[in-house]
């Protein structure tokens, strides 16, 4: 009977561990979603700031595009 009790105890611990994994995954998924939302909001604010700065700029569209493209090619 000791073996049966040991197996039952192990099975219970396995089931508890499975439930812990499910709960942890749910928390993880919620945290990832929240992080994504916050990063989207930050990116939106940055886009708005960039557009405002561009609108106030005395540079032409072509000058701005050329500048941005030149900056991108330096990294390569």
Secondary structure, 3 states (H helix, E strand, C coil): CHHHHHHHHHHHHHHHHHHHHHHHHHHHHHHHHHHHHHHHHHHHHHHHHHHHHHHHCCCCHHHHHHHHHHHHHHCC
